[in-house]
Amino acid sequence: MSVSAALALAVGCLLVGGLAGSLVSRSRRRRADRRPAGPTVAELLLRLVRSSHNGVVVLNRFGDMVLHNDRAETLGLIRDNRADARARKAAEQVVETDEPVEVDLSPLEARGRQPEAVVGHVRPLGDGFTVIEAVDHSEAARLEAVRRDFVANVSHELKTPVGAIALLAEAVLDAAEDVEEVRRFGGKILHESTRLGRLVTELIALSRLQGAERLPDLNVVEVDAVVREALGRTKLSAESADIEVTADPDSDLLIEGDRTLLVTALSNLLENAVAYSPPGSPVSVSRRLVDGMVEIAVTDRGIGIAEEDQQRVFERFYRADKARSRATGGTGLGLAIVKHVAANHGGEVKLWSMPGTGSTFTLRLPAYQGAAPNGAAADKTPDRVPRLVGTSQEQGGKQ
């Protein structure tokens, strides 16, 4: 072959090669253009595992971790970079039987505020791999414990007046010929039946506040009208206990809520203040606007509440002073009702107290931001209640 022929052949090969390379490059670009933009399926699955509210761990046939998310560590499924021994044992069983199992992964010892009830669902993935999904049932367990405690407390509280009424009725029958004894026992029966009726009424009110029934439609309510009505309700008790109850001047503040519930909450606070104050001591009601919140404070100079009891006084049936609460006929539900009324209005109730000095309960509720409606004046109590008033039934509270 001559040099020119070889040169021509080389040039031809180069042209053919270049053309082929160009065709291959174009084909690759077309395939790349057809590939969808964004993460791959594997990347999406990894994101799904990492964002899961449940703890997820994948183990191989030797019990070593292949994949896990942060939630698995939070739930205690992983400790010291190893899966819980109970989970590994369950995974071994799943590999052998190829059947899913459930395992209790609840913490064996208390470590601060951590999940209390964790259940692991172990499933086979094939080829010796297993996945363990840990689900936190702590809230359900706590609610069940609260329900059992509530039922036990209600049973106990109802048995006391019912049993007392039965015994007193027997005493009345035995003393049928003694008019004075009949009157004495009859008065006690009336007292216990009144207490029983109040307990049932407050239990119904509390169940509604806790979501069993929807709250009535909220209306614009005048704070001054709520204070006046609550003072009127507590007048007789305060006079009987020789307690002076005073209130600050009208504020013209407005809130959006249910007037009946708000009056009930404030009345409970006033009744508590009277029940736990010595005769002749003052109780005061004040109201003010702070950072968009209406604060209605009830202050007494009574026995006060110990620091360790201050967080618990809002629990149902809890009584800081059981003997005094029994003497006043308290149900132990008053402050629980106040707490739920405040919460259902988007507010809260706060407590400051010192034993031997007194207590201040402050009901904080969002202030109404709109203009006063034309009918707002209709909410006012026509006859003004005197500043010096008193209160009667104790409905729970500092107990």
C-alpha positions in Angstrom: 0.0 0.0 0.0 1.3 3.4 -1.0 1.8 6.2 1.6 -1.0 8.2 0.0 -3.4 5.3 0.2 -2.5 4.7 3.9 -2.9 8.3 4.6 -6.3 8.3 3.0 -7.3 5.2 4.9 -6.2 6.8 8.2 -8.2 9.9 7.5 -11.2 7.8 6.7 -10.9 5.9 9.9 -10.7 9.2 11.8 -13.8 10.5 10.1 -15.7 7.3 10.8 -14.5 7.2 14.4 -15.4 10.8 15.0 -18.8 10.3 13.5 -19.4 7.2 15.7 -18.2 9.1 18.8 -20.5 11.9 18.0 -23.5 9.5 17.6 -22.7 7.8 20.9 -22.4 11.1 22.7 -25.7 12.3 21.3 -27.3 9.0 22.4 -26.0 9.4 25.9 -27.2 13.0 26.1 -30.7 11.9 24.9 -30.8 9.2 27.7 -29.7 11.8 30.2 -32.4 14.2 29.1 -35.0 11.4 29.5 -33.9 10.7 33.1 -36.2 12.5 35.6 -34.6 15.2 37.7 -34.5 14.9 41.5 -33.6 12.2 44.0 -33.7 8.5 43.1 -36.1 6.0 44.6 -33.4 4.7 47.0 -32.8 8.3 48.2 -36.5 8.9 48.8 -36.8 5.6 50.7 -33.8 6.7 52.9 -35.5 10.1 53.6 -38.7 8.3 54.5 -36.9 6.1 57.1 -35.1 9.1 58.6 -38.2 11.2 58.8 -40.4 8.5 60.3 -42.0 9.2 63.7 -41.3 5.6 64.6 -37.9 4.2 65.3 -36.6 2.1 62.4 -33.6 -0.3 62.5 -32.5 -2.8 59.8 -30.4 -5.7 61.0 -28.4 -8.4 59.1 -28.5 -12.1 59.9 -25.7 -11.5 62.5 -27.7 -8.8 64.4 -25.5 -5.9 63.1 -27.1 -2.6 62.2 -27.3 -1.9 58.5 -29.6 1.2 58.7 -31.4 3.2 61.4 -32.9 6.6 62.0 -32.5 9.1 64.9 -35.9 8.2 66.3 -34.7 4.7 67.1 -32.1 6.2 69.5 -34.7 8.4 71.1 -37.0 5.5 71.8 -34.1 3.5 73.3 -34.0 0.9 70.4 -30.3 1.7 70.0 -27.9 2.0 72.8 -24.1 2.4 72.4 -24.4 1.8 68.6 -26.1 -1.6 69.1 -29.7 -2.6 68.8 -31.5 -3.5 72.1 -30.8 -7.1 73.1 -34.5 -7.9 73.1 -34.8 -6.6 69.6 -31.9 -8.7 68.4 -33.3 -11.8 69.9 -36.6 -11.2 68.3 -34.9 -10.6 65.0 -33.1 -14.0 65.3 -36.5 -15.7 65.8 -37.9 -13.9 62.7 -35.0 -15.0 60.5 -35.7 -18.6 61.6 -39.4 -18.6 61.3 -39.9 -16.0 58.6 -42.9 -14.8 60.6 -43.3 -11.2 62.1 -43.4 -10.8 65.9 -44.0 -8.1 68.5 -41.6 -7.4 71.3 -41.8 -5.1 74.4 -39.0 -2.6 74.2 -40.1 -0.4 77.1 -37.2 1.0 79.2 -36.1 -1.4 81.9 -35.2 1.6 84.2 -36.4 5.2 84.5 -34.1 7.7 82.9 -35.7 11.1 83.1 -38.5 12.1 80.7 -38.2 9.2 78.2 -40.8 7.0 76.5 -42.5 4.7 79.0 -44.2 2.2 76.7 -42.5 1.1 73.5 -43.5 -1.8 71.3 -41.3 -3.2 68.5 -42.7 -4.8 65.4 -40.1 -7.1 63.8 -40.6 -8.2 60.2 -38.5 -10.2 57.8 -37.0 -8.6 54.7 -35.5 -11.7 53.2 -31.8 -12.8 52.7 -31.4 -12.8 56.5 -32.3 -9.1 56.9 -35.0 -7.9 59.4 -36.5 -4.5 60.1 -37.6 -3.4 63.6 -40.1 -0.6 63.8 -40.5 0.8 67.4 -43.7 2.6 68.2 -44.1 4.9 71.2 -47.3 4.1 73.2 -46.4 6.2 76.2 -49.2 8.7 75.8 -51.8 6.0 75.5 -50.4 4.3 78.6 -50.4 7.6 80.6 -54.0 8.3 79.5 -55.0 4.8 80.6 -53.3 5.3 84.0 -55.1 8.6 84.4 -58.4 7.0 83.5 -57.9 4.2 86.0 -56.9 6.7 88.7 -59.9 8.9 87.9 -62.4 6.0 88.1 -60.9 4.9 91.4 -61.1 8.5 92.8 -64.7 9.0 91.6 -65.7 5.6 93.2 -64.1 6.6 96.5 -65.6 10.1 96.5 -69.1 8.9 95.7 -68.9 6.1 98.2 -68.2 8.5 101.1 -71.4 10.6 101.0 -73.6 7.6 99.9 -72.3 5.6 102.8 -72.8 8.5 105.2 -76.4 9.0 104.0 -77.2 5.3 104.5 -75.8 5.3 108.1 -77.6 8.6 108.9 -80.8 7.2 107.6 -80.5 4.2 109.9 -79.8 6.5 112.8 -82.9 8.5 112.0 -85.0 5.3 112.0 -83.5 4.2 115.4 -84.2 7.6 116.9 -87.7 8.1 115.4 -89.1 9.0 118.8 -86.5 11.6 119.6 -87.3 14.8 117.7 -84.0 16.5 118.5 -82.0 13.5 117.2 -84.1 13.2 114.1 -83.5 16.9 113.3 -79.8 16.6 114.0 -79.4 13.5 111.8 -81.7 15.1 109.2 -79.4 18.1 108.9 -76.4 15.8 108.4 -78.3 13.9 105.7 -79.1 17.2 103.9 -75.4 18.2 104.1 -74.2 14.9 102.6 -76.8 14.9 99.9 -75.9 18.5 99.0 -72.3 17.5 98.8 -73.2 14.5 96.6 -75.2 16.6 94.3 -72.4 19.1 93.9 -69.9 16.4 93.2 -72.0 14.9 90.5 -72.7 18.3 88.9 -69.0 19.2 88.9 -68.0 15.8 87.4 -70.5 16.5 84.6 -69.1 20.0 84.1 -65.5 18.7 84.1 -66.2 16.0 81.5 -67.7 18.6 79.2 -64.7 20.9 79.6 -62.4 18.0 78.8 -63.9 17.5 75.4 -66.8 15.2 75.9 -69.0 18.0 74.5 -68.2 21.0 72.3 -68.2 24.3 74.2 -71.0 26.8 73.4 -70.3 29.5 70.8 -68.1 32.2 72.3 -69.4 35.7 72.7 -67.8 39.1 73.7 -68.0 39.2 77.5 -67.4 42.1 79.8 -64.9 41.3 82.5 -66.6 43.6 84.9 -69.9 41.8 84.5 -68.2 38.4 85.2 -66.6 39.8 88.4 -69.8 41.3 89.6 -71.7 38.0 89.1 -69.0 36.0 90.8 -69.0 38.3 93.7 -72.7 38.0 94.0 -72.5 34.2 94.1 -70.0 34.2 96.9 -71.6 36.9 99.1 -73.3 34.6 101.6 -70.3 32.5 102.4 -68.0 35.5 102.9 -70.5 37.1 105.3 -70.9 33.8 107.2 -67.1 33.4 107.5 -66.7 37.1 108.4 -64.5 37.6 105.3 -64.2 41.0 103.6 -64.1 40.7 99.9 -63.2 43.8 97.9 -62.7 44.5 94.2 -60.8 47.2 92.3 -62.7 49.7 90.0 -64.3 48.7 86.8 -61.9 48.2 83.9 -64.1 48.1 80.8 -62.0 45.1 79.6 -63.5 42.6 77.1 -62.8 39.0 76.4 -64.3 36.4 74.0 -65.7 33.4 75.8 -68.6 31.7 77.5 -69.8 34.0 80.3 -71.4 31.1 82.4 -68.1 29.2 82.5 -66.0 32.2 83.2 -68.3 33.1 86.2 -68.0 29.5 87.4 -64.2 29.6 87.3 -64.0 33.0 89.1 -66.5 31.9 91.7 -64.5 28.8 92.4 -61.4 30.9 93.0 -63.3 33.2 95.3 -64.9 30.4 97.2 -61.5 28.8 97.8 -60.1 32.0 99.0 -62.9 32.4 101.6 -62.8 28.7 102.7 -59.1 28.8 103.3 -58.9 32.2 105.0 -59.2 32.9 108.8 -62.2 35.0 109.9 -61.8 38.7 109.5 -59.0 38.4 106.9 -59.4 40.2 103.5 -59.9 38.7 100.0 -59.5 40.9 97.0 -60.2 40.7 93.2 -58.2 42.8 90.7 -58.1 43.0 86.9 -55.7 44.4 84.5 -54.5 44.2 80.9 -50.9 42.8 80.3 -49.5 42.2 76.9 -52.8 41.5 75.3 -54.0 39.2 78.2 -56.7 40.1 80.7 -55.5 39.1 84.2 -58.1 38.5 86.9 -56.4 37.9 90.2 -57.9 36.6 93.5 -55.7 37.2 96.5 -56.2 36.0 100.1 -54.3 36.1 103.3 -55.1 32.5 104.2 -53.1 29.5 105.1 -51.2 29.4 101.8 -50.0 26.3 99.9 -46.7 24.5 100.3 -44.4 24.6 97.2 -44.6 20.8 96.7 -48.4 21.1 96.4 -48.6 24.1 94.2 -48.4 22.1 90.9 -50.8 19.4 92.1 -53.7 21.5 93.4 -55.1 21.7 89.8 -55.4 17.9 89.7 -58.8 16.3 90.1 -59.6 15.4 93.7 -56.2 16.5 95.0 -56.4 18.3 98.3 -53.4 20.0 100.0 -55.3 20.2 103.3 -57.6 17.1 103.4 -59.0 17.7 106.8 -60.0 21.3 106.1 -61.4 20.4 102.7 -63.7 17.8 104.3 -64.8 20.3 106.9 -65.8 22.8 104.2 -67.5 20.2 102.0 -65.0 20.5 99.2 -65.0 18.1 96.2 -61.5 18.6 95.1 -62.7 19.5 91.5 -62.8 23.3 91.8 -59.4 24.2 90.6 -59.4 21.4 87.9 -62.5 23.2 86.5 -60.8 26.6 86.6 -57.8 25.1 84.8 -59.9 23.6 82.0 -62.1 26.7 81.6 -58.9 28.8 81.2 -57.4 26.3 78.7 -60.7 26.2 76.6 -60.5 30.0 76.4 -56.9 30.0 75.2 -55.6 31.1 78.6 -54.1 29.7 81.8 -54.3 30.0 85.5 -51.3 30.9 87.6 -50.6 30.5 91.3 -48.4 32.3 93.7 -48.5 31.2 97.3 -46.5 31.1 100.5 -47.5 29.1 103.6 -48.7 31.4 106.4 -48.9 34.4 104.1 -51.6 33.7 101.5 -52.2 32.9 97.9 -52.9 34.6 94.6 -54.6 32.8 91.8 -54.5 34.7 88.5 -56.8 33.8 85.6 -55.2 34.9 82.3 -57.4 35.1 79.2 -56.8 36.7 75.8 -58.3 40.2 75.5 -60.9 40.8 72.8 -59.2 42.8 70.1 -62.2 44.0 68.2 -64.5 47.0 68.9 -67.1 46.5 71.6 -70.3 45.2 69.9 -73.6 47.2 70.3 -75.0 44.5 72.5 -72.1 44.4 74.9 -73.8 46.6 77.4 -76.5 43.9 77.6 -74.0 41.7 79.3 -73.8 44.1 82.3 -75.5 43.2 85.5 -78.2 45.9 85.9 -77.9 46.1 89.7 -74.4 46.7 90.9 -73.3 44.2 93.6 -71.7 45.8 96.6 -67.9 45.7 96.8 -68.1 44.0 100.2 -69.4 40.5 99.5 -68.9 36.9 100.5 -69.1 33.4 99.2 -70.5 30.1 100.1 -69.9 26.7 98.6 -66.3 25.5 98.1 -66.0 23.7 94.8 -62.5 22.2 94.9 -59.3 24.1 94.9 -56.6 24.4 97.5 -57.4 20.9 98.4 
